[in-house]
Amino acid sequence: GSVDFSVDLDNCEREPIHVLGTVQPFGFLIALTADWLVSRVSANSADFTGLSPDQMLGQPIGAIFRHEAIHSLRNRITLLRGPDAVERIFSLILIEGVQPFDVAVHFSGSLVVIEAEPACHDEMEASSMVRSMVARLGQTEGMTAFLRDGARQVRALTGFDRVMVYRFAEGGDGEVVAEALRPGIDSFFGLHYPASDIPAQARALYLRNIFRVIADVQAKPVPVVPQLDPSGAALDMSLCLTRAVSPIHIEYLNNMGVGASLSISIVVEGRLWGLFACHHYAPRLPSFAQRSAAELFGQIFSMMLENRERSETAAYEGKARQVADRLMSAVAQDHDLLSNARWLGDVIFDTIPADGVGVYIDGQMSFSGLTPDEPSFAAIVAMLNRAAASQVFTTDRLVGLLPEASAYADRAAGLLAIPLSRRPRDYVVLFRAEQLRSVRWAGNQEKHVEYGPNGPRLTPRKSFEEWSELVRGTALPFAAAERRVAEALRTALLEVVLRLSDSAHEERQ
Ligand code: BLA
């Protein structure tokens, strides 16, 4: 291609995947200037229209397409709203005597981009399917069932062998949190992958364009001609439906033995929450209408998920308030409870899950669950006294602060500390063990493949190993909501502690 960029495993986040200049062979592309002259055509145009790029380039589109087709396209273009809008027209006869096409049209800069593929005539079926999919989803109870049902529905609509719900964590790494499978294939459920498997520019693109299909991983991408316009610019294909994808990602899919891939962005609160990631073990292209339906389903699913997350957060915060009240009134009645680690764990773990708890009051320590031993806890408290302000303190990587903590990462790799007093400080500390403990690998998924030029790195198994390396010595981070709850507990406990010291003061007088 004319885009001078060589990719390898160390610079993939710089690969300009939106200007690679190729389409997949299942459709063709024409780009028009503002005055409707053909300025670019994919090299496969003759396969669909009988007209080669040479016969089209520089021509007014009115000399190629039927008058009625141009009228429909112009109408749709006036409907385009917002910078990232794409309009679709089903079963449009573009050229007299040539089969009808399913067509997508959008703006790329000042160019009108038209993509077309042979029409399928199944729009009604696909749209009624979305209606029943959404109705079923609305009936699921609980997040786990909701996500699993979403995966099942996408599988029913697209017919892909494997449909995963892949959820991003804060740093961009991800986990397969739900899955629907053709019977007889191995599960990826529960697997984690590093952020680099879906590099930052791809995640940014997937926020703008929420649907993509790679219909045939083996298919040779078709160049758009000319690659560069007279000013030297490549065609920005960010919103194209036929965009051919990064060769690095193709190698990854090949190494996994995947024949077709489809993914739909899940966008919640304006952020890329995750993807429906789908694999098929042979080439597969759902119809244009099925793909539109899947995209629509993705949008509705995202909104429903956003609603569910909001009500889960509200329920969680309500529960957290109850825990704070319970803690405050129980400790006010029985002061000794404050130094009873086991009791504290019982009360708190439900809202802030952790593997163990340690309490440090006036030099006295108490422990429950997985925790460091007394000398290590004393060292942690000394570190907290140096580091922490009078607020809740969290780390998911204690070894970064205390190198000797690597000795007990299997029990306490991360912590959340609630200071109970000002100075010298007393603390309730929740510990989380190294997260690898809780993660499993689902067996060797790539037994009979020849690896591509970058070797086995581009496989889920190696990705998982890479992720494992990255998270070694780290715990599952304490989420923002959990820190807020801990802050509420701190305030509640501080109030009791102050009351206690006031009354001790009065007794002494
Ligand atoms: C894209 N990588 C993707 C996509 C997924 C994954 C889902 C979206 C494109 C698609 O729909 O196929 C990753 N797929 C996964 C993961 C699983 C899966 C984690 O099924 C787990 C089961 N990829 C790498 C590495 C690099 C890389 C090491 O693994 C770079 C060094 C690059 N992945 C890469 C690029 C894209 C991508 C560049 C964008 C493809 C495009 O849209 O052009």
Boltz pocket constraint, residues with backbone or C-beta under 6 A from the ligand:
constraints:
  - pocket:
      binder: B
      contacts: [[A, 8], [A, 9], [A, 10], [A, 11], [A, 12], [A, 13], [A, 15], [A, 17], [A, 188], [A, 193], [A, 194], [A, 196], [A, 197], [A, 198], [A, 199], [A, 202], [A, 212], [A, 214], [A, 244], [A, 245], [A, 246], [A, 248], [A, 249], [A, 252], [A, 261], [A, 262], [A, 263], [A, 275], [A, 277], [A, 278], [A, 279], [A, 457], [A, 458], [A, 459], [A, 460], [A, 463]]
      max_distance: 6.0
